[in-house]
């Protein structure tokens, strides 16, 4: 739909932005880790209050 022309500075083409390993790591820290902790606490609460184990640790 929208085709961007490659940008250049003084005749040199600028590389397109791309995700880096640091960006993936930060996304995991800010999004993935809190979700893992929250769902783990919810599973633990279910086990304590209802006596039903729904977490992954029930498989072992």
Order of alpha helices (4+ residues) and beta strands (2+ residues): beta-beta-alpha-alpha
